[in-house]
Amino acid sequence: MGQRRRAREHALQMLFQIDLTGASPQEVFREFWHDQEAGEEMRRFAESLVLGVHAGRGELDRWIVGSAEHWRVERMAVVDRNVLRMAVHEMLHDPAPPPAVIIDEAIEVAKKFGSEESGAFINGILDAIRKRVEQGETGTTESRSDA
């Protein structure tokens, strides 16, 4: 498994903890890295994902809701919503990996940590977001559904 994939997995675990406990990223970083073996580059990438998702959650959630028919972010599984947030953050703010790579990585992380349906769910939403980004949308559209 590549270093960036492992960093994404670490970031997901930290975001999961933040989502459930309301702890600050800095609190979670201190506790999480205490028991993990990870190089500096992996830590930096994982923490940048966590901080980016944490700071931009409102924007990321608008993108997700705009592409997730009949779903509210709060009703999504914690793993799924945080995998989506990480992937959308990368699509919008990290031009290095192509969107297809980001989507593939998100699907693999979701399959490992989510439910049996997580991979297909994540794929459908991220592909819709990818198309919107490629068409030049800004993500400020309102929710398609209140489900």
Secondary structure, DSSP 8 states (H G I E B T S, - for coil): --HHHHHHHHHHHHHHHHHHH---HHHHHHHHHHT----HHHHHHHHHHHHHHHHTHHHHHHHHHHHSTT--GGGS-HHHHHHHHHHHHHHHH--SS-HHHHHHHHHHHHHHHS-TTHHHHHHHHHHHHHHHHHTT--S----S---
